[in-house]
């Protein structure tokens, strides 16, 4: 009777190693890679964006629009949105995942 239980235990252990552990290691490596590369890409692209153009663009926004931008917390959401798009772009460029 111990032989079938050993086979079941071996199949469960091999499933855990193949599916859970390997995927956790791969996803952890992808997370570490993206979390390290995203700030570097943003810093690199920041040199090509002139702040004078952004200042003049924001100066033309009327006060009624500023109310809604502040109400919807665009100052917090826009950097999050840009970071998410950069991370999505980087993840899609990885050959195994993309």
N, C-alpha and C positions, 0 to 999 in steps of 0.2 A: 504493500500500500504506500510506502514512502516514495516510491518512484514517480507516480503521477504528481504528487505534491511538489517534488523537486523540479519536475518539468514545468509546472505552472509557475513556480517561483522564478525559474530561469527565464521563462518567456516574459514575465512581468518586469524583471530586472533588465533584460535586454531592451524592452520597449522604453523603459525609463531612460536608459542610457542613450539610446538612439534618438528618441524623439524629444524628450524634455531637456536633458543636459546639453546635447549638441545645439539645439535651437537656442537655449539660454545663452550659451557661449557665443554663438554667432550674432545674436541680437545685441548682446552686451558689447561686442566688438564694434558693431555698426553704430550703436549709440555713442560709444567713446569716440569713434572716428568723426561722426557728424558733430558732436559737441565740441571737438577740437578744431575742426575745419570751418565751421560756420562763422565764428568770430573773425578768423583770418580772412575769409572771403569778404565779409562785411567791411573789415578794415581796409582791405585792398581796393574794393569798389568805392569806398568813401573818398579816396583821393581823386577820383574822376568826376565826382558830383560837386559842382560848385555851389557853395552856400548862398552866393549872391542871387542866383536864379531862384532858389527856393524862397529867399526872403522877399523878393519882388512878387513872387506868385502868392505868398501868404498875405502880403500887404493889400492885395486887391480883393480879399474876401470881406464881404460886408459883416456888420456886427450881428445881424440876425442869424447868419450861417454859423458864426463863431459860437453862438449860444448852443446850437444843436451839436456842434463838434465837441464842445465841452460837456454837454449833457450826456452824450454817448461815449465819453472818455476816449476820444480818438488819440489823445496823447499817449495812452497806454496800449490801446488795441492795434494801432498802426505798426509800431515796432514789433509786436508779437506776430502780426500778419506777415510782415516782411521776413522775419526770422523763420517762420513756418514755410514760406515759399522757397527760401534758400535751402532749408533742410530737405524739403521735398525734391528740389532740383538735384541736390547732392546724392540723395538716396537713389534716385532713378538712374544716376550715372554709374552705380555699382553694377558690374556685369551679372553677378549672381542674382540680385534682387530685381533690378530694373526691368 
